[in-house]
Amino acid sequence: MTINALFLFITILAITGLGVDLMRFERNRSILQYTVDRAVLAAADLDQTIPPQQVVEAYLDKAGLGEYLTGVDVQESIGYRKVTATAEMEVPTHFVNFTGVRSFSAPAASAAEESIGGVEISLVLDVSGSMNSNNRLPRLKVAAKEFVDQMIENSEDGKLSISIIPYASQVSVPDSIFDQLNVSTEHDYSNCVNFTSSQFSSRTLSPTDPLTRTMHFDPWYNYDARINASPDILGEGTSSGSSLPVCEARESREILPLQKDATVLKNYIEGFIARGNTSLEIGMKWGTALLDPSMRPVVSQLAANNEIPSVFGDRPGAYGTSETLKVIVLMTDGANTTQYYIPEGYRGDNSTVWWNEQAKRYSTFDENNNRYYWDNATSELDALSNWQDHAYGNGTYERCISTNQYGNCTDTRETEEEGTATELSFGELWAYTSILSNYYTNFQPWMGSAANYPWYYDIRKGIDAGVKNSRTQSICSAAKDAGVIVYTIGFEAPSGGVYQLQNCASSDSHYYETEPGVSISDVFASIASSIRKLRLTQ
């Protein structure tokens, strides 16, 4: 019994000792592995300026494990760095060495890489009028250009595409894209789309989808480019002395699709101008569409026409693959404001407004009385009445050539009219004549207050901020549901805008805002670093 008990005790002691040695082995192995993992992650960072091998060595030395490092391998090129490290530690045994096992070998190996890979980025940037305040637009230009440099300098050529979508009241689209879409044809002065609420629930923008063109019109000012002989109706003005259409056909306001050249991108950003209202949802809609595979036929044609680099001809890539990272960066300094549009009934061919270019005169047809009202644009015209049976320029009229002492006409002469009048389509009318100017010049003089609704309130329709906020969240959700990473930036934005941005971002950590000590450049730099994410590969 004594011998058996002694043998059992020795066995238990041996098993317990083995367990203690194994625990010590696992503890040391875990510490070594954890340290190697951290070392290769730090060394693989493309922002790391110290040579990768030195970084790995420093991490292990600081942990008192430098003697166990057995090898470091570094592979790198533009936009790519992979660091592999191996280490091995001999852990002495305390209880099982009597069996002849003096130590356990604890190996550690780890590899990490940072690589841009295939990345598609939509920069959706606010260029509304409030960006003129507090020097925000110049500061945005600096930050956005630094972002471009940081991304492109650390990307393999052809792997990174950046599209820039400047937005204000609307988003203007270049002819190269717009001509490939199925858009209504009321005019061809500018290229914007009035999306419906249901279209904000979808990421897609197929070339075959029917789209409603935004009318080219100024909803704000009392201005007429015909009477003022202005050569510019595309959107150069910023005050009541000029025209400001909701959709501007200027290169500085149009989408810049899928570029990889830093100079092209930065020159484009430098050309930004700020004016107009704020439409977060329309900016997000176009930013999302340019990442959606439904736009691939359009992008392919852009590449074939040398509008974008040919290497991007097969983009946008499919969702849900490890080969392509899709990113939207949405920035605003404000909140959604009213979006104006012209409804059906004021978009067709028969405006009842006639224009005589040579005489610079309008005539307005009164359908109820089958007669034309001539405006008083020229002092030379002295017709007996503003009401005639034809538009000015399409016949003759009786002109008073003599009056009595009471101012009554005593003699008339049949007079040829200068020029020729043609009826304007609504597209032609709104392009040169603002809603207010048309109201005051062509209808209020003879209709009085009866002109208020049919020729002002019924035309100047608006989508309010509440509807626009709902649309914003719809398109943000659609993008995130497909795996698009959405970063949002509140650039000194009010609480209403901040709320929309926070709910649009992929997570709380994907929302950024400028605050004391955090500049807009810092924010863009942080997002650039986040996009260039690290991946532990082994």
VOTORMAR-858851 format. One line per 10 residues: their letters; for each residue x, y, z of C-alpha. Coordinates in nm, 4 decimals. Example, Ala and Ser with C-alpha at 12.3 -4.5 7.8 and 13.67 -1.06 7.14 Angstrom:
REM residues 2
as> 1.2300 -0.4500 0.7800 ~ 1.3670 -0.1060 0.7140 $
***
This chain:
REM residues 538
mtinalflfi> 0.0000 0.0000 0.0000 ~ 0.2782 0.2407 0.0876 ~ 0.4549 0.1740 -0.2421 ~ 0.1337 0.2222 -0.4385 ~ 0.0547 0.5456 -0.2553 ~ 0.4047 0.6781 -0.3176 ~ 0.3815 0.5901 -0.6861 ~ 0.0429 0.7655 -0.7128 ~ 0.1813 1.0739 -0.5392 ~ 0.4767 1.0927 -0.7775 $
tilaitglgv> 0.2401 1.0557 -1.0742 ~ 0.0149 1.3350 -0.9510 ~ 0.3193 1.5529 -0.8843 ~ 0.4500 1.4891 -1.2359 ~ 0.1162 1.5714 -1.3977 ~ 0.0814 1.8871 -1.1896 ~ 0.4352 1.9913 -1.2734 ~ 0.3715 1.9349 -1.6419 ~ 0.0597 2.1521 -1.6176 ~ 0.2565 2.4321 -1.4517 $
dlmrfernrs> 0.5308 2.4138 -1.7158 ~ 0.2715 2.4163 -1.9945 ~ 0.0983 2.7217 -1.8396 ~ 0.4308 2.9032 -1.8216 ~ 0.5016 2.8044 -2.1812 ~ 0.1627 2.9306 -2.3064 ~ 0.1961 3.2557 -2.1117 ~ 0.5380 3.3312 -2.2607 ~ 0.4293 3.2218 -2.6076 ~ 0.1219 3.4508 -2.5922 $
ilqytvdrav> 0.3330 3.7471 -2.4805 ~ 0.5795 3.6852 -2.7608 ~ 0.3037 3.6428 -3.0224 ~ 0.1179 3.9541 -2.9042 ~ 0.4375 4.1597 -2.9212 ~ 0.5238 4.0347 -3.2708 ~ 0.1672 4.1092 -3.3893 ~ 0.1867 4.4672 -3.2620 ~ 0.5337 4.5105 -3.4097 ~ 0.4406 4.4059 -3.7635 $
laaadldqti> 0.1223 4.6144 -3.7577 ~ 0.3206 4.9235 -3.6657 ~ 0.5941 4.8437 -3.9175 ~ 0.3466 4.7880 -4.2037 ~ 0.1857 5.1291 -4.1573 ~ 0.2485 5.3318 -4.4752 ~ 0.2705 5.6452 -4.2610 ~ 0.5583 5.4935 -4.0670 ~ 0.8817 5.6784 -4.1528 ~ 1.1188 5.4486 -3.9584 $
ppqqvveayl> 1.2449 5.1451 -4.1556 ~ 1.0127 4.8489 -4.0891 ~ 1.2856 4.6194 -3.9543 ~ 1.3904 4.8808 -3.7013 ~ 1.0279 4.9179 -3.5885 ~ 0.9940 4.5442 -3.5278 ~ 1.3244 4.5288 -3.3422 ~ 1.2334 4.8292 -3.1272 ~ 0.8997 4.6753 -3.0236 ~ 1.0606 4.3495 -2.9119 $
dkaglgeylt> 1.3522 4.5240 -2.7416 ~ 1.1165 4.7421 -2.5405 ~ 0.9272 4.4319 -2.4285 ~ 1.2557 4.2639 -2.3303 ~ 1.2152 4.0074 -2.6053 ~ 1.4643 4.1326 -2.8627 ~ 1.6932 3.8331 -2.8278 ~ 1.4200 3.6008 -2.9521 ~ 1.3644 3.7724 -3.2898 ~ 1.4722 3.5345 -3.5665 $
gvdvqesigy> 1.3778 3.7186 -3.8856 ~ 1.2049 4.0132 -4.0487 ~ 1.0942 4.0218 -4.4120 ~ 0.9691 4.3411 -4.5795 ~ 0.7931 4.3643 -4.9146 ~ 0.6800 4.7051 -5.0316 ~ 0.5985 4.9208 -5.3298 ~ 0.3910 5.2334 -5.3908 ~ 0.0740 5.1964 -5.1879 ~ 0.1738 4.8606 -5.0447 $
rkvtataeme> 0.3821 4.7276 -4.7564 ~ 0.3885 4.3794 -4.6070 ~ 0.5999 4.2938 -4.3022 ~ 0.6560 3.9399 -4.1814 ~ 0.8400 3.8606 -3.8556 ~ 0.9338 3.5389 -3.6777 ~ 1.0593 3.4793 -3.3251 ~ 1.1336 3.1820 -3.1058 ~ 1.1742 3.1584 -2.7286 ~ 1.3061 2.8663 -2.5269 $
vpthfvnftg> 1.1009 2.8308 -2.2077 ~ 1.2926 2.6303 -1.9407 ~ 1.0991 2.3562 -1.7642 ~ 1.0949 2.3336 -1.3861 ~ 0.9051 2.0143 -1.3169 ~ 0.9500 1.7889 -1.6179 ~ 1.3182 1.8415 -1.6733 ~ 1.3789 1.5206 -1.4757 ~ 1.2405 1.3427 -1.7792 ~ 1.5139 1.4928 -1.9917 $
vrsfsapaas> 1.2972 1.7738 -2.1405 ~ 1.4957 2.0817 -2.0427 ~ 1.2834 2.3418 -2.2273 ~ 0.9847 2.4000 -2.4583 ~ 1.0277 2.5971 -2.7816 ~ 0.7705 2.8787 -2.8163 ~ 0.7511 3.0024 -3.1771 ~ 0.5763 3.3210 -3.2937 ~ 0.5113 3.4385 -3.6485 ~ 0.3014 3.7214 -3.7809 $
aaeesiggve> 0.2490 3.9171 -4.0995 ~ 0.0648 4.2423 -4.1596 ~ 0.0117 4.4514 -4.4655 ~ -0.1292 4.7883 -4.5488 ~ -0.2536 4.8210 -4.9002 ~ -0.4866 5.0579 -5.0739 ~ -0.6002 4.7824 -5.3102 ~ -0.8914 4.8724 -5.5353 ~ -1.0647 5.1789 -5.3967 ~ -1.3492 5.3861 -5.5398 $
islvldvsgs> -1.4096 5.7163 -5.3613 ~ -1.6904 5.9687 -5.4035 ~ -1.6017 6.3056 -5.2492 ~ -1.9370 6.4795 -5.1974 ~ -1.8512 6.8391 -5.1096 ~ -2.0764 7.1292 -5.0117 ~ -2.0264 7.4404 -5.2287 ~ -2.3396 7.6280 -5.1203 ~ -2.3372 8.0007 -5.0469 ~ -2.2658 7.9589 -4.6750 $
mnsnnrlprl> -1.9231 7.8207 -4.7620 ~ -1.8222 8.1820 -4.8308 ~ -1.8479 8.2513 -4.4563 ~ -1.5573 8.2285 -4.2125 ~ -1.3122 8.1482 -4.4919 ~ -1.4576 7.7975 -4.5151 ~ -1.4262 7.7475 -4.8908 ~ -1.0520 7.8268 -4.9043 ~ -0.9935 7.5992 -4.6058 ~ -1.1901 7.3198 -4.7719 $
kvaakefvdq> -0.9822 7.3535 -5.0873 ~ -0.6591 7.3076 -4.8926 ~ -0.7927 7.0075 -4.6986 ~ -0.9429 6.8345 -5.0012 ~ -0.6246 6.8770 -5.2049 ~ -0.4161 6.7351 -4.9194 ~ -0.6552 6.4391 -4.9041 ~ -0.6034 6.3776 -5.2763 ~ -0.2261 6.3872 -5.2360 ~ -0.2291 6.1578 -4.9346 $
miensedgkl> -0.4449 5.8995 -5.1112 ~ -0.2727 5.9042 -5.4502 ~ 0.0848 5.9143 -5.3204 ~ 0.0182 5.5932 -5.1276 ~ -0.1760 5.4113 -5.3978 ~ -0.0614 5.1877 -5.6756 ~ -0.1399 5.3514 -6.0083 ~ -0.4774 5.2426 -6.1429 ~ -0.6067 5.1070 -5.8123 ~ -0.7621 5.4294 -5.6796 $
sisiipyasq> -1.0347 5.6330 -5.8512 ~ -1.1731 5.9545 -5.7030 ~ -1.4953 6.1183 -5.8187 ~ -1.5798 6.4670 -5.6925 ~ -1.9430 6.5711 -5.6584 ~ -1.9839 6.9394 -5.5687 ~ -2.3393 7.0112 -5.4581 ~ -2.5469 7.3121 -5.3622 ~ -2.9116 7.3606 -5.4663 ~ -2.8535 7.0877 -5.7219 $
vsvpdsifdq> -2.5791 6.8706 -5.8713 ~ -2.4706 6.9620 -6.2229 ~ -2.3717 6.6751 -6.4491 ~ -2.1289 6.6965 -6.7447 ~ -2.2625 6.6307 -7.0938 ~ -2.0453 6.3180 -7.1175 ~ -2.2616 6.1525 -6.8491 ~ -2.5924 6.3302 -6.9016 ~ -2.6135 6.2461 -7.2705 ~ -2.6057 5.8758 -7.1820 $
lnvstehdys> -2.9022 5.8984 -6.9435 ~ -3.2714 5.8801 -7.0232 ~ -3.3554 6.2376 -6.9262 ~ -3.6530 6.4468 -7.0383 ~ -3.5796 6.7064 -7.3077 ~ -3.7545 7.0320 -7.2090 ~ -3.4309 7.2266 -7.2691 ~ -3.0558 7.1814 -7.3032 ~ -2.9188 7.4781 -7.1087 ~ -2.7969 7.2770 -6.8087 $
ncvnftssqf> -2.7871 6.9228 -6.6709 ~ -2.9554 6.8440 -6.3394 ~ -3.2171 6.5876 -6.2332 ~ -3.5272 6.6192 -6.0154 ~ -3.5263 6.2824 -5.8387 ~ -3.8454 6.1471 -5.6828 ~ -3.8588 6.0303 -5.3215 ~ -3.8635 5.6644 -5.4276 ~ -3.5426 5.7122 -5.6266 ~ -3.3585 5.8003 -5.3058 $
ssrtlsptdp> -3.4336 5.4528 -5.1730 ~ -3.2248 5.3015 -5.4509 ~ -2.8515 5.3080 -5.5153 ~ -2.8967 5.2440 -5.8862 ~ -2.9009 5.4952 -6.1693 ~ -2.9452 5.2928 -6.4851 ~ -2.9039 5.4631 -6.8244 ~ -3.2521 5.3371 -6.9118 ~ -3.4302 5.4793 -6.6055 ~ -3.6600 5.7717 -6.7018 $
ltrtmhfdpw> -3.5406 6.0896 -6.5289 ~ -3.6936 6.4371 -6.5046 ~ -3.4639 6.7213 -6.6040 ~ -3.4413 7.0211 -6.3740 ~ -3.5638 7.3319 -6.5547 ~ -3.2992 7.5981 -6.6053 ~ -3.4492 7.8798 -6.3966 ~ -3.3802 8.1411 -6.1331 ~ -3.6269 8.1128 -5.8417 ~ -3.4825 8.4014 -5.6411 $
ynydarinas> -3.4172 8.7261 -5.8266 ~ -3.6101 8.9700 -6.0453 ~ -3.3811 8.9563 -6.3435 ~ -3.4207 8.9249 -6.7196 ~ -3.1184 8.8354 -6.9296 ~ -3.3063 8.9253 -7.2498 ~ -3.3907 9.2803 -7.1495 ~ -3.0490 9.3281 -6.9881 ~ -2.8759 9.1715 -7.2890 ~ -2.6727 8.9486 -7.0593 $
pdilgegtss> -2.4557 8.6979 -7.2457 ~ -2.4463 8.4645 -6.9467 ~ -2.7456 8.2617 -6.8285 ~ -2.5441 7.9632 -6.7059 ~ -2.4948 8.0869 -6.3531 ~ -2.2334 8.3550 -6.3023 ~ -2.4404 8.5854 -6.0854 ~ -2.4609 8.6147 -5.7108 ~ -2.6873 8.9159 -5.6560 ~ -3.0189 9.0635 -5.7643 $
gsslpvcear> -2.8347 9.2284 -6.0534 ~ -2.7753 8.8948 -6.2230 ~ -2.9147 8.5476 -6.2791 ~ -2.8655 8.2567 -6.0408 ~ -3.0172 7.9333 -6.1763 ~ -3.0574 7.6333 -5.9488 ~ -2.8614 7.4255 -6.2006 ~ -2.5394 7.5770 -6.3300 ~ -2.3736 7.4547 -6.6472 ~ -2.0232 7.5499 -6.5490 $
esreilplqk> -1.7270 7.3121 -6.5268 ~ -1.6520 7.4265 -6.1717 ~ -1.9991 7.3086 -6.0633 ~ -2.0128 6.9786 -6.2539 ~ -1.9262 6.6295 -6.1356 ~ -1.5693 6.5209 -6.2032 ~ -1.5898 6.1417 -6.2508 ~ -1.3279 5.8727 -6.1780 ~ -0.9896 6.0406 -6.1928 ~ -0.6483 5.9268 -6.0669 $
datvlknyie> -0.4284 6.2212 -6.1585 ~ -0.3575 6.4432 -5.8588 ~ -0.3030 6.7536 -6.0711 ~ -0.6373 6.7132 -6.2483 ~ -0.8198 6.6619 -5.9194 ~ -0.6509 6.9482 -5.7356 ~ -0.6961 7.1955 -6.0209 ~ -1.0634 7.1074 -6.0232 ~ -1.0957 7.1609 -5.6469 ~ -0.9199 7.4977 -5.6746 $
gfiargntsl> -1.1919 7.6126 -5.9156 ~ -1.4757 7.5725 -5.6630 ~ -1.7116 7.8668 -5.6143 ~ -1.9742 7.8877 -5.3417 ~ -2.3368 7.9887 -5.3921 ~ -2.6885 7.8479 -5.3738 ~ -2.8876 7.6383 -5.1262 ~ -2.7962 7.3027 -4.9680 ~ -2.9196 6.9628 -5.0920 ~ -2.7399 6.6861 -4.9021 $
eigmkwgtal> -2.9635 6.4172 -5.0476 ~ -2.8901 6.5043 -5.4102 ~ -2.5154 6.5090 -5.3450 ~ -2.5413 6.1682 -5.1760 ~ -2.7568 6.0298 -5.4578 ~ -2.4941 6.1100 -5.7207 ~ -2.2069 6.0057 -5.4939 ~ -2.3736 5.6679 -5.4438 ~ -2.4666 5.6287 -5.8106 ~ -2.1037 5.6701 -5.9170 $
ldpsmrpvvs> -2.0156 5.3690 -5.6996 ~ -2.3032 5.1515 -5.8190 ~ -2.2521 4.8824 -6.0863 ~ -2.5630 5.0096 -6.2684 ~ -2.3467 5.2991 -6.3914 ~ -2.0906 5.0666 -6.5495 ~ -2.2206 5.1168 -6.9080 ~ -2.1866 5.4944 -6.8651 ~ -1.8388 5.4664 -6.7129 ~ -1.7285 5.2228 -6.9824 $
qlaanneips> -1.8281 5.4753 -7.2495 ~ -1.6451 5.7535 -7.0642 ~ -1.3304 5.5404 -7.0737 ~ -1.3801 5.4607 -7.4433 ~ -1.4126 5.8333 -7.5158 ~ -1.0997 5.9133 -7.3088 ~ -1.3110 6.1164 -7.0658 ~ -1.1628 5.9123 -6.7798 ~ -0.8546 5.6850 -6.7574 ~ -0.9097 5.3665 -6.9571 $
vfgdrpgayg> -0.8046 5.1529 -6.6584 ~ -1.1365 5.2443 -6.4928 ~ -1.3482 5.1186 -6.7825 ~ -1.4789 4.8224 -6.5808 ~ -1.5819 5.0283 -6.2795 ~ -1.7847 5.0598 -6.0615 ~ -1.6914 4.7202 -5.9240 ~ -1.9360 4.4723 -5.7755 ~ -2.0486 4.5058 -5.4157 ~ -1.9370 4.2621 -5.1493 $
tsetlkvivl> -1.5953 4.1689 -5.2877 ~ -1.2611 4.1985 -5.1116 ~ -1.1085 4.3474 -5.4255 ~ -1.2814 4.6858 -5.4117 ~ -1.3401 4.9231 -5.1237 ~ -1.6209 5.1727 -5.1886 ~ -1.6137 5.4977 -4.9909 ~ -1.8237 5.8136 -4.9733 ~ -1.6986 6.1236 -4.7926 ~ -1.9921 6.3635 -4.7386 $
mtdganttqy> -1.9110 6.7143 -4.6132 ~ -2.1382 7.0067 -4.5298 ~ -2.1243 7.3287 -4.3331 ~ -2.5023 7.3574 -4.3182 ~ -2.8299 7.1685 -4.3254 ~ -3.0820 7.0876 -4.5944 ~ -3.2650 7.3921 -4.7274 ~ -3.5548 7.4272 -4.9717 ~ -3.5037 7.2817 -5.3166 ~ -3.6994 7.4708 -5.5815 $
yipegyrgdn> -3.8424 7.3139 -5.8948 ~ -4.0906 7.3943 -6.1713 ~ -4.3881 7.1548 -6.1883 ~ -4.5709 7.0053 -6.4835 ~ -4.7852 7.2601 -6.6646 ~ -4.4966 7.5062 -6.6818 ~ -4.2440 7.2846 -6.8591 ~ -4.3871 7.2340 -7.2092 ~ -4.3928 7.4242 -7.5378 ~ -4.6748 7.6805 -7.5103 $
stvwwneqak> -4.5826 7.9439 -7.2563 ~ -4.8219 8.2080 -7.4068 ~ -4.5259 8.4483 -7.3849 ~ -4.3904 8.5814 -7.7142 ~ -4.0514 8.7435 -7.7624 ~ -3.9266 8.9820 -8.0312 ~ -3.5472 8.9694 -8.0211 ~ -3.4867 9.2632 -8.2545 ~ -3.7278 9.4934 -8.0752 ~ -3.6489 9.3508 -7.7286 $
rystfdennn> -4.0226 9.3269 -7.6500 ~ -4.2498 9.0732 -7.4871 ~ -4.6105 9.0099 -7.5801 ~ -4.8376 8.7960 -7.3636 ~ -5.1366 8.6088 -7.4991 ~ -5.4587 8.6220 -7.2970 ~ -5.6294 8.2961 -7.3874 ~ -5.9594 8.3949 -7.2268 ~ -6.0019 8.7011 -7.4508 ~ -5.7954 8.5872 -7.7516 $
ryywdnatse> -5.5720 8.8967 -7.7478 ~ -5.2122 8.9977 -7.6801 ~ -5.0755 9.2332 -7.4161 ~ -4.7724 9.4356 -7.5226 ~ -4.5310 9.5409 -7.2506 ~ -4.3860 9.8930 -7.2330 ~ -4.0234 9.8060 -7.2834 ~ -3.9539 10.0874 -7.5320 ~ -4.0564 10.4500 -7.5048 ~ -4.0730 10.4891 -7.8834 $
ldalsnwqdh> -4.3799 10.2681 -7.9082 ~ -4.6958 10.4752 -7.8751 ~ -4.9751 10.2371 -7.9647 ~ -5.3329 10.3371 -7.8905 ~ -5.3616 10.0379 -7.6548 ~ -5.1456 9.7733 -7.4915 ~ -5.3980 9.5194 -7.6182 ~ -5.3590 9.4002 -7.9775 ~ -5.4715 9.1114 -8.1950 ~ -5.1186 8.9860 -8.2538 $
aygngtyerc> -4.7781 8.9716 -8.0865 ~ -4.5560 9.2730 -8.1470 ~ -4.3544 9.2124 -8.4626 ~ -4.6130 9.0085 -8.6478 ~ -4.8187 9.2821 -8.8152 ~ -4.8895 9.6546 -8.7993 ~ -5.0453 9.8820 -8.5394 ~ -5.2094 10.2238 -8.5229 ~ -4.9679 10.4714 -8.3790 ~ -5.0794 10.8084 -8.2434 $
istnqygnct> -4.8992 11.0894 -8.4231 ~ -5.0968 11.3878 -8.2932 ~ -5.2790 11.4805 -7.9712 ~ -5.4926 11.7755 -7.8618 ~ -5.4418 12.0002 -7.5658 ~ -5.6064 11.7421 -7.3439 ~ -5.3688 11.4662 -7.4493 ~ -5.6243 11.2811 -7.6546 ~ -5.5077 11.1274 -7.9800 ~ -5.6367 11.3171 -8.2844 $
dtreteeegt> -5.4465 11.1413 -8.5644 ~ -5.2957 10.7927 -8.6135 ~ -5.0722 10.6213 -8.8633 ~ -5.0507 10.2553 -8.9509 ~ -4.7001 10.1528 -8.8514 ~ -4.4855 9.8543 -8.9397 ~ -4.3558 9.6677 -8.6379 ~ -3.9883 9.6025 -8.5850 ~ -3.8635 9.2432 -8.5895 ~ -4.0610 8.9203 -8.5554 $
atelsfgelw> -4.2178 8.7652 -8.2477 ~ -4.2089 8.3943 -8.1678 ~ -4.3771 8.2085 -7.8867 ~ -4.1300 8.0807 -7.6301 ~ -4.1319 7.7321 -7.4880 ~ -4.1245 7.7280 -7.1100 ~ -3.7686 7.6027 -7.1311 ~ -3.6687 7.9071 -7.3367 ~ -3.8670 8.1450 -7.1157 ~ -3.7241 8.0349 -6.7795 $
aytsilsnyy> -3.3673 8.0154 -6.9059 ~ -3.3508 8.3934 -6.9577 ~ -3.6416 8.5302 -6.7555 ~ -3.6630 8.4656 -6.3840 ~ -3.9961 8.3685 -6.2308 ~ -4.0224 8.7082 -6.0627 ~ -3.9331 8.8999 -6.3764 ~ -4.1900 8.7080 -6.5814 ~ -4.4509 8.7782 -6.3156 ~ -4.3813 9.1508 -6.2962 $
tnfqpwmgsa> -4.3220 9.2118 -6.6688 ~ -4.5655 8.9863 -6.8492 ~ -4.8606 8.9080 -6.6238 ~ -4.8999 9.1296 -6.3174 ~ -4.9455 9.4485 -6.5283 ~ -5.2733 9.3235 -6.6769 ~ -5.3814 9.0490 -6.4340 ~ -5.3037 9.2318 -6.1112 ~ -5.3242 9.0129 -5.7990 ~ -5.4907 8.7398 -6.0040 $
anypwyydir> -5.1426 8.6629 -6.1404 ~ -5.0083 8.5707 -5.7972 ~ -5.0863 8.2014 -5.8034 ~ -5.0772 8.0939 -6.1660 ~ -4.7611 8.2916 -6.2403 ~ -4.5678 8.2824 -5.9138 ~ -4.6780 8.0479 -5.6341 ~ -4.7904 7.7702 -5.8685 ~ -4.4545 7.7840 -6.0481 ~ -4.2047 7.8360 -5.7670 $
kgidagvkns> -4.2541 7.5013 -5.5971 ~ -4.0271 7.3842 -5.3183 ~ -3.9328 7.0637 -5.1389 ~ -3.8865 7.1508 -4.7728 ~ -3.6092 7.0444 -4.5388 ~ -3.8188 6.7757 -4.3688 ~ -3.8733 6.5854 -4.6927 ~ -3.5109 6.6361 -4.7924 ~ -3.3905 6.5017 -4.4575 ~ -3.5973 6.1871 -4.5060 $
rtqsicsaak> -3.4560 6.1464 -4.8548 ~ -3.1030 6.1936 -4.7195 ~ -3.1431 5.9092 -4.4733 ~ -3.2975 5.6872 -4.7406 ~ -3.0019 5.7171 -4.9768 ~ -2.7514 5.6925 -4.6905 ~ -2.9154 5.3679 -4.5761 ~ -2.9182 5.2310 -4.9313 ~ -2.5461 5.2983 -4.9648 ~ -2.4552 5.1464 -4.6280 $
dagvivytig> -2.6718 4.8399 -4.6883 ~ -2.4525 4.7614 -4.9901 ~ -2.1333 4.7833 -4.7848 ~ -2.0316 5.1335 -4.8905 ~ -1.8296 5.2988 -4.6142 ~ -1.9763 5.6439 -4.5474 ~ -1.7667 5.9077 -4.3726 ~ -1.9386 6.2375 -4.2919 ~ -1.7908 6.5725 -4.1929 ~ -1.9638 6.8570 -4.0123 $
feapsggvyq> -1.7619 7.1632 -4.1069 ~ -1.8820 7.4149 -3.8486 ~ -2.2301 7.2833 -3.9257 ~ -2.5478 7.3651 -3.7276 ~ -2.7232 7.1047 -3.5149 ~ -2.9713 7.0129 -3.7898 ~ -2.6924 6.9316 -4.0312 ~ -2.4923 6.7469 -3.7648 ~ -2.7904 6.5224 -3.6893 ~ -2.8231 6.4244 -4.0558 $
lqncassdsh> -2.4511 6.3571 -4.0858 ~ -2.4348 6.1468 -3.7704 ~ -2.7202 5.9277 -3.8910 ~ -2.5745 5.9013 -4.2409 ~ -2.2274 5.7873 -4.1315 ~ -2.1415 5.4182 -4.1229 ~ -2.0883 5.4397 -3.7455 ~ -2.0262 5.6967 -3.4736 ~ -1.6541 5.6715 -3.5457 ~ -1.7156 5.7554 -3.9130 $
yyetepgvsi> -1.8609 6.0960 -3.8257 ~ -1.6155 6.3833 -3.7886 ~ -1.6569 6.7468 -3.7052 ~ -1.4297 7.0444 -3.6809 ~ -1.3967 7.1863 -3.3337 ~ -1.1388 7.3898 -3.1446 ~ -0.8024 7.2299 -3.2121 ~ -0.9346 7.0112 -3.4968 ~ -0.9096 7.1683 -3.8410 ~ -1.0819 7.0526 -4.1571 $
sdvfasiass> -0.7388 6.9428 -4.2827 ~ -0.6959 6.7235 -3.9730 ~ -1.0334 6.5638 -4.0402 ~ -0.9558 6.4800 -4.4028 ~ -0.6140 6.3452 -4.3031 ~ -0.7728 6.1195 -4.0425 ~ -1.0219 5.9850 -4.2964 ~ -0.7439 5.9203 -4.5467 ~ -0.5558 5.7180 -4.2852 ~ -0.8706 5.5261 -4.1971 $
irklrltq> -0.9339 5.4332 -4.5599 ~ -0.5818 5.3006 -4.5863 ~ -0.6719 5.0409 -4.3309 ~ -0.4342 4.7814 -4.1885 ~ -0.5107 4.4140 -4.2251 ~ -0.3561 4.1370 -4.0154 ~ -0.3028 3.8694 -4.2754 ~ -0.1531 3.5796 -4.0788 $
***
